[in-house]
Amino acid sequence: MRDMAAKARLASKATPGLPIDGDVVETRVPIPEMSKLIDGILDKMMIEKSPFFDEICTEWERCFPGIPAKPGRWQNGRLFLYVKTSGQLFSLRARLPKIKKTLATFSSAPRRFSVHLEIH
């Protein structure tokens, strides 16, 4: 489908009788930038696997229904919750101690950890 659409774009702009370049703009396919690929791979490699974080992800909706924050990542004893806007971040700051207290009751919870908010 993609190639057919590219050939149709080329045919609509080509002048009959004139040669066509081997790498015409109309048939080019955008490729992702290498920096974006590497950033995505590094982000996945930096996330720690943790039974505590797995438990948070499975129990989040039950413990905190309707809250706009979602578990984002667990890194170096810090839990990062992702929100979409700065307004949500500001409104949830006061609830962080209660969230931490609830999460500390989980069976896999470490003795010391902190909870942070990030916009994503």
TAURPE-V728045 format. One record per residue. N is the residue number from 1. RES is the residue in one letter. PHI is phi in whole degrees, -180 to 180 (999 if undefined). NEAR is the number of other ideal C-beta (glycine too) atoms within 10 Angstrom. D_LAST is the distance of its C-alpha to the last C-alpha in whole Angstrom. Layout:
N_RES_PHI_NEAR_D_LAST, N_RES_PHI_NEAR_D_LAST
This chain:
1_M_999_5_33, 2_R_-63_8_31, 3_D_-67_9_35, 4_M_-65_8_37, 5_A_-66_11_34, 6_A_-66_16_34, 7_K_-66_13_38, 8_A_-67_11_39, 9_R_-62_14_37, 10_L_-66_14_39, 11_A_-64_11_42, 12_S_-73_8_41, 13_K_-109_11_41, 14_A_-76_14_44, 15_T_-98_7_47, 16_P_-59_5_50, 17_G_94_5_52, 18_L_-96_6_50, 19_P_-68_7_49, 20_I_-109_13_45, 21_D_-61_8_43, 22_G_-70_6_41, 23_D_-130_7_38, 24_V_-77_13_37, 25_V_-61_10_34, 26_E_-65_16_34, 27_T_-104_16_34, 28_R_-72_9_32, 29_V_-112_7_29, 30_P_-65_5_25, 31_I_-117_7_24, 32_P_-68_8_21, 33_E_-71_9_21, 34_M_-62_8_22, 35_S_-64_8_19, 36_K_-69_9_16, 37_L_-65_11_18, 38_I_-66_10_19, 39_D_-60_11_15, 40_G_-64_11_14, 41_I_-67_10_17, 42_L_-64_9_17, 43_D_-59_10_14, 44_K_-68_8_15, 45_M_-74_7_18, 46_M_-84_10_17, 47_I_-78_12_16, 48_E_-80_11_19, 49_K_-85_7_20, 50_S_-148_17_21, 51_P_-63_11_23, 52_F_-63_18_22, 53_F_-66_18_18, 54_D_-62_13_20, 55_E_-66_16_22, 56_I_-60_20_18, 57_C_-63_13_17, 58_T_-76_10_20, 59_E_-99_14_21, 60_W_-59_16_18, 61_E_-64_11_19, 62_R_-70_7_22, 63_C_-80_13_22, 64_F_-132_19_19, 65_P_-69_7_20, 66_G_79_5_18, 67_I_-79_15_15, 68_P_-75_15_12, 69_A_-84_22_10, 70_K_-129_14_10, 71_P_-61_19_11, 72_G_-105_18_9, 73_R_-159_18_12, 74_W_-119_20_15, 75_Q_-149_14_16, 76_N_52_8_19, 77_G_76_13_20, 78_R_-123_11_17, 79_L_-98_23_14, 80_F_-106_16_11, 81_L_-100_24_9, 82_Y_-98_16_6, 83_V_-125_20_6, 84_K_-93_12_5, 85_T_-133_10_8, 86_S_-69_10_10, 87_G_-63_11_13, 88_Q_-65_17_11, 89_L_-59_17_11, 90_F_-63_11_14, 91_S_-73_13_16, 92_L_-91_17_15, 93_R_-56_10_16, 94_A_-70_8_19, 95_R_-89_14_19, 96_L_-59_16_18, 97_P_-60_10_21, 98_K_-68_11_22, 99_I_-63_18_19, 100_K_-63_14_20, 101_K_-62_10_24, 102_T_-66_13_23, 103_L_-67_20_22, 104_A_-67_13_25, 105_T_-82_8_27, 106_F_-65_14_26, 107_S_-65_7_28, 108_S_-96_11_26, 109_A_-68_17_25, 110_P_-73_11_26, 111_R_-67_6_28, 112_R_-126_7_25, 113_F_-159_16_21, 114_S_-129_11_19, 115_V_-120_19_16, 116_H_-131_12_13, 117_L_-112_20_10, 118_E_-137_12_6, 119_I_-90_11_4, 120_H_-137_10_0
